[in-house]
Structures are given as structure tokens and as C-alpha cells.
Amino acid sequence: MKSFWRACAAFTLVASVLALATTTVAHSGQSPDSSVIDSAAPRLHVDGKHFKNAAGEVVVLRGLSLIELHDLHLNRSGHRFTIDLVTDRTRGWFPTVLRLPVFPDYYLPDPAGYVEKYLHPAVQYCTAKGLYCIIDWHYGVSPFERDRETRRFWKDIAPRYKDYPNVLYEIFNELDTTKWVTGRLWRKWRDQAQQWVDLIREAAPENIVLIGGPYWSHQIRGAAEYPLAGRNLAYVAHVYPGGHYPNFFGWNLGVDGWERNIGEVADKHPVFITEWGYGFSEGSEVNGTRANFGRPFKKWADEKGVSWTAWVADYDWRPVMFDRDWELTEFGKFVHEWLRENAGPPPGRRRTGE
């Protein structure tokens, strides 16, 4: 969310500079542990505007985003608690994908330590549960000012998980740019992002790569006309009741805004909504209800066939999906109901009939 990142931008810059000056990152591959790989969800590929499995079947992923992995351990009960909570089939939870945000200001000072303590255990746990997982480089600043840091991250992470068929890479969470996004700005972003995609592809030729867009990934329309080059690429949008979209002055006008911006891309390429949600917080872009946001968004997303992870599985980070007793909020109930409509075995266990 952009409000958090504006508060943290100064600290992140200092931490990033110090880390780049002092830290050496390992680039070795990370072979999947034999204890979990048999449960791994099968590799997907991009075919036209769809994700498909090896049998050629269209796959739509639906799930949740966790809070930042370091914070899960520092301020919560760890990744296992939250992942177990939101994948408990006896309580009606049926996600097929989880998003794992990595904050640069936690990763950069000690990349190897961060991976060992936080990222790798979470990836392993998702893999063992037969789920897809997204490694999300969770910057919320200008991408043109974070090229070195982003290259450093993906040089480390891309080869580590190249052999994990269930791992997707989200190259840059949200772009802090003007809301008036022109074709020129999109092309500038495309040229920057292409360098990171090419870097990832040198080490990880098969993992699906997710690419956001300007103005906090609210505006991705440029991808319809000016896509990136490469295979197994998909585009990311973030959708909130207060999102800004092209051709509209003021707040988001709902389905028309989504269709003109995101829908035009989804008609040509796979689209993954890696953040969406609603609730109430004073003066916040997340303010909305089931009636004026949740139901219209669900109808549109199902009709377009886009994949999604709801933001966010927590009681404090907005919009909250739980209260402090880990009971569902109204937004959490909506997400839970939507996932339950598409109930099935975890993707990695369908092969073994579990």
C-alpha cells in the first residue's frame, strides 16, 4: 500500500545504500528439497491470455497475500501459523496460491540471512502444501531509482527457485509515479522492466514472471499496446475502491474503469490481480463495501478469468481480513466465500489423488 511506503521511503534509501556497499549475495541455485517436491504444484505456462498446465487446461489462481515475511515472525506467530490458518480445509479455506512479500529494507542488509530465516522456509511450506506461491519484491517507490537494488535481488532469488515449478516472480510491487499515465511513461517503464525480466530469464527460463505498472500498479493499459518481450509473462494490477484509472477524474468508477484499463490487457495477456480488497479506514483508498465494490469486482474478475490474491491476511494491515482474535471481518468473509466456491484439492496433490 502506498501510504506505508511513503512513510518508509527515506529509511529504505539509507538501508539500501548501506547494504549495496557492504553485502555480497550468493547466486547459487536452490534445489527443491526431496521432502516437499513431490507435493509441488505443477509448472504452468502462458498460452495467449491464459495460464495453462501441461495438459493444456486453463488455470485461474485464487488466494491471499500474507504480510511481509520478516514481520510475520517479528510481530505475529510466524509463517506457519498464518499459512495453516488460511489453508485449513476443515474451516472452508481453498486457496491455490499465496503471495509472499519481501520488503527491501529487511532483505538488503543481510540477503542470505533473510532467505534462510524467512523466505526459504515460507516457500518450502507453500510447496509442501501443494500451493503456488509468488515471491513479491515489495517496493513502492520509483522503479527508475531502484535499479541496482532490484537487480541485486533478482540475481540472488531467480536462480534459487528456478527449479521450483510452483514459484512465480513478481518483479516490483508498486510504482510511485504520476497518476496521469501516458504511453510514453508506460514505454519508459517497459524498457526498465524488460531489463529485469531478461536478467531473471538468464537464470530462470521457465518461471512465470509478473509485471506491474505505473501509479501503484493501478494503471497497466499500456501493456495491451506495448507489451514486454519474452515468454511466460503476465501483467499485474492492484484494485481498490479508491484506485485511479485512465480517462477518469477523481476516484475509480468501478467496472468501466477496470475494463478500460485492466480488461483491455486481460483480453490479450494473462492478468494477475495480486492486490485487491475493501473495508473502512479514515481517508483511505480501501474504503468500500461488499455491495459497492466486492460483488461488482467478483463478477467482473470471474467473467475476465483473471487470477488474484486478496490483500491482506492480517488483523492490522489494511484492509484487514481478520480481527485480533483471528475471526473473519466482513471483507475476510467475502474472500473466504469466493475461495470456497472454487473448492478443490491443492494443485500439487491433484496428481496423487490426495
C-alpha positions as CSV (number, residue, x, y, z in Angstrom):
1,M,0.0,0.0,0.0
2,K,1.3,3.4,-0.9
3,S,0.7,5.1,2.4
4,F,3.1,2.7,4.1
5,W,5.8,3.1,1.5
6,R,5.7,6.9,1.6
7,A,6.5,6.7,5.3
8,C,9.3,4.2,4.8
9,A,11.0,5.7,1.7
10,A,13.7,7.6,3.5
11,F,14.7,4.7,5.7
12,T,14.7,2.3,2.7
13,L,17.0,4.5,0.7
14,V,19.6,4.6,3.6
15,A,19.4,0.9,4.2
16,S,19.6,0.1,0.5
17,V,22.7,2.2,0.0
18,L,24.5,0.7,3.0
19,A,23.5,-2.8,2.0
20,L,24.7,-2.4,-1.6
21,A,28.0,-1.2,-0.3
22,T,28.6,-4.0,2.2
23,T,26.7,-7.1,1.3
24,T,27.7,-10.0,-1.0
25,V,24.9,-12.1,-2.4
26,A,25.1,-15.7,-3.3
27,H,23.9,-16.6,-6.8
28,S,23.8,-20.4,-6.5
29,G,20.7,-22.4,-7.3
30,Q,18.4,-23.8,-4.7
31,S,17.4,-27.4,-5.5
32,P,13.9,-28.3,-4.2
33,D,14.1,-30.5,-1.1
34,S,13.0,-34.0,-1.8
35,S,10.7,-34.0,1.2
36,V,8.5,-31.4,-0.4
37,I,8.9,-31.6,-4.2
38,D,6.6,-34.5,-4.7
39,S,3.8,-32.2,-3.4
40,A,4.8,-29.2,-5.6
41,A,2.1,-27.7,-7.8
42,P,2.8,-28.4,-11.5
43,R,4.5,-25.9,-13.6
44,L,2.3,-23.5,-15.6
45,H,2.9,-21.7,-18.8
46,V,1.4,-18.8,-20.7
47,D,-0.7,-19.5,-23.8
48,G,-2.3,-16.4,-25.2
49,K,-4.2,-14.7,-22.4
50,H,-4.3,-17.8,-20.1
51,F,-2.2,-19.7,-17.7
52,K,-2.3,-23.4,-18.6
53,N,-1.0,-26.6,-17.2
54,A,0.9,-29.3,-19.1
55,A,-2.4,-30.9,-20.2
56,G,-3.4,-27.6,-21.9
57,E,-6.1,-26.9,-19.3
58,V,-6.8,-23.2,-18.4
59,V,-5.8,-22.4,-14.8
60,V,-7.1,-19.5,-12.8
61,L,-5.2,-19.0,-9.5
62,R,-7.0,-17.5,-6.5
63,G,-5.6,-16.9,-3.0
64,L,-4.3,-14.4,-0.5
65,S,-1.3,-12.2,0.2
66,L,0.5,-12.5,3.5
67,I,2.1,-9.6,5.3
68,E,5.8,-9.1,4.9
69,L,7.6,-12.3,5.9
70,H,10.0,-10.7,8.5
71,D,7.0,-9.0,10.2
72,L,5.2,-12.4,10.3
73,H,8.0,-13.6,12.6
74,L,8.7,-10.4,14.4
75,N,5.1,-9.3,15.2
76,R,3.0,-12.4,14.6
77,S,3.3,-16.1,15.2
78,G,5.4,-16.9,12.1
79,H,4.6,-18.0,8.6
80,R,3.3,-21.5,9.6
81,F,0.6,-20.1,11.7
82,T,-0.8,-17.8,9.1
83,I,-0.4,-20.3,6.2
84,D,-2.1,-23.0,8.2
85,L,-4.9,-20.6,9.1
86,V,-5.7,-19.7,5.5
87,T,-5.3,-23.2,4.1
88,D,-7.4,-25.0,6.7
89,R,-9.8,-27.0,4.5
90,T,-11.8,-28.1,7.6
91,R,-12.7,-24.4,8.0
92,G,-13.5,-23.9,4.3
93,W,-10.3,-22.4,3.1
94,F,-9.3,-23.4,-0.5
95,P,-6.6,-21.1,-1.9
96,T,-4.4,-22.3,-4.7
97,V,-1.8,-19.5,-4.4
98,L,-0.2,-17.4,-1.7
99,R,1.8,-14.2,-2.1
100,L,5.0,-13.7,-0.1
101,P,6.0,-10.0,0.1
102,V,9.7,-9.3,0.7
103,F,10.5,-5.8,1.9
104,P,13.8,-4.4,0.6
105,D,14.7,-2.7,3.8
106,Y,14.6,-6.1,5.6
107,Y,16.3,-8.1,2.8
108,L,19.1,-5.8,1.7
109,P,21.1,-5.6,4.9
110,D,21.5,-9.4,5.0
111,P,20.2,-11.2,1.9
112,A,21.5,-14.7,2.9
113,G,20.1,-14.4,6.4
114,Y,16.7,-13.2,5.2
115,V,16.4,-16.0,2.7
116,E,17.5,-18.6,5.3
117,K,15.3,-17.3,8.1
118,Y,12.2,-16.1,6.3
119,L,11.8,-16.6,2.6
120,H,13.0,-20.1,2.0
121,P,11.0,-21.7,4.9
122,A,7.8,-20.0,3.6
123,V,8.5,-21.1,0.0
124,Q,9.1,-24.7,1.3
125,Y,5.9,-24.7,3.4
126,C,3.8,-23.5,0.5
127,T,5.4,-26.1,-1.8
128,A,4.8,-28.9,0.7
129,K,1.1,-27.9,0.9
130,G,0.8,-28.2,-2.9
131,L,0.3,-24.4,-3.4
132,Y,1.7,-21.9,-5.9
133,C,3.5,-19.0,-4.3
134,I,4.5,-15.6,-5.6
135,I,7.8,-14.1,-4.4
136,D,6.9,-10.4,-4.4
137,W,9.8,-7.8,-4.4
138,H,7.7,-5.4,-2.4
139,Y,9.0,-1.9,-3.4
140,G,6.6,1.0,-3.5
141,V,8.8,3.7,-4.9
142,S,10.1,5.0,-8.3
143,P,11.5,1.9,-10.1
144,F,13.9,4.2,-12.0
145,E,15.7,4.9,-8.7
146,R,15.9,1.3,-7.5
147,D,17.5,-0.4,-10.5
148,R,20.7,-1.6,-8.6
149,E,18.7,-2.9,-5.7
150,T,16.2,-4.7,-7.9
151,R,19.0,-6.3,-10.0
152,R,20.7,-7.4,-6.8
153,F,17.6,-9.1,-5.5
154,W,16.7,-11.0,-8.7
155,K,20.3,-12.1,-9.3
156,D,20.0,-13.8,-6.0
157,I,16.5,-15.0,-6.0
158,A,15.9,-16.0,-9.6
159,P,18.4,-18.9,-9.7
160,R,17.4,-20.1,-6.2
161,Y,13.9,-21.1,-7.2
162,K,14.3,-21.8,-10.9
163,D,13.6,-25.5,-10.3
164,Y,10.5,-24.9,-8.2
165,P,7.6,-25.4,-10.6
166,N,5.2,-23.6,-8.2
167,V,7.1,-20.3,-7.8
168,L,6.2,-17.2,-9.6
169,Y,8.2,-13.9,-9.6
170,E,6.6,-10.5,-9.1
171,I,9.4,-8.2,-10.2
172,F,8.3,-4.9,-8.5
173,N,5.3,-4.4,-6.3
174,E,4.1,-0.9,-7.0
175,L,5.5,2.1,-9.0
176,D,5.3,5.5,-7.4
177,T,4.5,7.6,-10.5
178,T,2.1,10.3,-11.6
179,K,-1.5,9.1,-11.9
180,W,-1.7,10.6,-15.4
181,V,0.0,7.7,-17.2
182,T,0.8,8.3,-20.8
183,G,2.0,5.9,-23.5
184,R,5.5,7.5,-23.1
185,L,5.6,6.7,-19.3
186,W,4.4,3.2,-19.9
187,R,7.2,2.6,-22.6
188,K,9.8,4.1,-20.2
189,W,8.6,1.6,-17.5
190,R,8.5,-1.2,-20.1
191,D,12.1,-0.6,-21.1
192,Q,13.2,-0.6,-17.4
193,A,11.2,-3.7,-16.6
194,Q,12.5,-5.6,-19.7
195,Q,16.0,-5.4,-18.3
196,W,14.9,-7.1,-15.1
197,V,12.9,-9.7,-17.0
198,D,15.9,-10.5,-19.1
199,L,18.1,-10.8,-16.0
200,I,15.6,-13.3,-14.5
201,R,15.4,-15.3,-17.7
202,E,19.1,-15.8,-17.8
203,A,18.8,-17.8,-14.6
204,A,15.2,-19.0,-14.6
205,P,13.9,-19.6,-18.1
206,E,10.5,-21.2,-17.1
207,N,9.1,-19.4,-14.0
208,I,6.2,-17.2,-14.7
209,V,7.2,-13.5,-14.3
210,L,4.6,-11.0,-13.1
211,I,4.9,-7.3,-14.2
212,G,3.0,-4.4,-12.6
213,G,2.5,-0.9,-13.9
214,P,2.6,2.8,-13.1
215,Y,0.7,4.6,-10.3
216,W,0.9,1.8,-7.7
217,S,0.1,-0.8,-10.4
218,H,-3.4,0.7,-10.8
219,Q,-2.7,1.5,-14.5
220,I,-1.5,-1.2,-16.8
221,R,-3.3,-0.3,-20.0
222,G,-0.1,0.3,-21.9
223,A,0.7,-3.4,-21.8
224,A,-2.1,-4.0,-24.4
225,E,-0.3,-1.9,-27.0
226,Y,3.3,-2.1,-25.7
227,P,3.9,-5.5,-24.1
228,L,7.3,-6.7,-22.9
229,A,9.2,-9.3,-24.9
230,G,9.5,-12.8,-23.7
231,R,7.6,-15.9,-22.8
232,N,5.7,-16.8,-19.7
233,L,5.0,-13.2,-18.8
234,A,1.8,-11.9,-17.2
235,Y,0.7,-8.4,-16.0
236,V,-0.2,-7.3,-12.5
237,A,-2.9,-4.9,-11.4
238,H,-3.9,-3.7,-8.0
239,V,-7.6,-2.8,-7.5
240,Y,-9.1,-0.9,-4.6
241,P,-12.3,1.2,-4.3
242,G,-10.2,4.3,-4.4
243,G,-7.9,3.4,-7.3
244,H,-7.2,5.8,-10.1
245,Y,-7.7,4.7,-13.7
246,P,-7.3,6.3,-17.2
247,N,-9.9,8.7,-18.6
248,F,-11.5,9.4,-15.3
249,F,-11.1,12.4,-13.0
250,G,-11.3,11.6,-9.3
251,W,-11.9,8.2,-7.8
252,N,-12.4,4.9,-9.6
253,L,-15.8,4.5,-11.3
254,G,-15.9,0.7,-10.9
255,V,-16.3,-1.8,-13.8
256,D,-15.9,0.8,-16.6
257,G,-12.5,1.8,-15.1
258,W,-11.4,-1.8,-14.6
259,E,-12.4,-2.8,-18.1
260,R,-10.8,0.1,-20.0
261,N,-7.6,-0.3,-18.0
262,I,-7.1,-3.9,-16.9
263,G,-9.7,-5.6,-19.1
264,E,-8.1,-4.5,-22.3
265,V,-4.9,-6.2,-21.2
266,A,-6.7,-9.3,-20.0
267,D,-8.1,-9.7,-23.5
268,K,-4.6,-10.3,-24.8
269,H,-2.4,-11.4,-21.9
270,P,-2.8,-13.1,-18.6
271,V,-3.5,-10.7,-15.8
272,F,-2.9,-11.4,-12.1
273,I,-4.6,-9.0,-9.5
274,T,-2.0,-9.5,-6.8
275,E,-3.8,-7.0,-4.5
276,W,-7.4,-6.2,-4.1
277,G,-9.6,-5.5,-1.1
278,Y,-12.0,-3.2,0.7
279,G,-13.0,-2.1,4.2
280,F,-13.1,1.2,6.1
281,S,-10.2,3.4,7.2
282,E,-10.4,7.1,7.6
283,G,-9.3,8.9,4.4
284,S,-8.2,5.6,2.8
285,E,-8.3,4.3,-0.8
286,V,-9.6,1.0,0.6
287,N,-13.0,2.4,1.7
288,G,-15.7,0.3,0.2
289,T,-18.4,-2.4,0.9
290,R,-19.4,-5.8,-0.4
291,A,-22.3,-4.1,-2.3
292,N,-20.4,-1.2,-4.0
293,F,-17.0,-3.0,-4.5
294,G,-16.8,-6.7,-3.6
295,R,-19.7,-8.1,-5.7
296,P,-19.1,-5.9,-8.8
297,F,-15.3,-6.8,-8.6
298,K,-16.0,-10.5,-8.3
299,K,-18.5,-10.6,-11.2
300,W,-16.0,-8.7,-13.4
301,A,-13.0,-10.8,-12.3
302,D,-14.8,-14.1,-12.9
303,E,-16.0,-13.0,-16.3
304,K,-12.5,-11.9,-17.3
305,G,-10.8,-15.0,-15.9
306,V,-8.1,-13.1,-14.1
307,S,-6.1,-14.7,-11.2
308,W,-5.9,-12.9,-7.9
309,T,-4.6,-12.8,-4.3
310,A,-6.6,-10.7,-1.9
311,W,-4.7,-8.2,0.3
312,V,-4.2,-8.9,3.1
313,A,-4.4,-11.9,5.6
314,D,-3.9,-9.9,8.8
315,Y,-5.7,-8.1,11.6
316,D,-3.7,-4.8,11.4
317,W,-2.5,-4.3,7.8
318,R,-5.3,-2.7,5.7
319,P,-7.7,-3.7,4.6
320,V,-8.0,-6.2,7.5
321,M,-9.2,-9.7,6.8
322,F,-9.3,-10.7,10.4
323,D,-9.9,-9.2,13.8
324,R,-7.4,-9.6,16.6
325,D,-8.9,-12.9,17.7
326,W,-8.4,-14.1,14.1
327,E,-12.1,-14.1,13.4
328,L,-13.1,-13.0,9.9
329,T,-14.1,-9.4,9.1
330,E,-16.8,-8.8,6.5
331,F,-14.1,-8.5,3.9
332,G,-12.5,-11.7,5.1
333,K,-15.8,-13.5,4.9
334,F,-16.2,-12.3,1.3
335,V,-12.8,-13.7,0.3
336,H,-13.5,-16.9,2.2
337,E,-16.8,-17.4,0.4
338,W,-15.2,-16.8,-3.0
339,L,-12.5,-19.3,-2.4
340,R,-15.0,-21.9,-1.2
341,E,-17.0,-21.5,-4.4
342,N,-13.9,-22.9,-6.2
343,A,-13.1,-25.6,-3.7
344,G,-10.8,-28.4,-4.8
345,P,-7.6,-30.2,-3.7
346,P,-4.4,-28.3,-3.6
347,P,-2.9,-28.1,-7.1
348,G,0.2,-30.1,-6.2
349,R,-1.8,-33.0,-4.7
350,R,-4.2,-33.5,-7.6
351,R,-1.6,-35.6,-9.3
352,T,-1.5,-38.1,-6.5
353,G,-5.2,-38.1,-5.8
354,E,-4.9,-36.8,-2.2
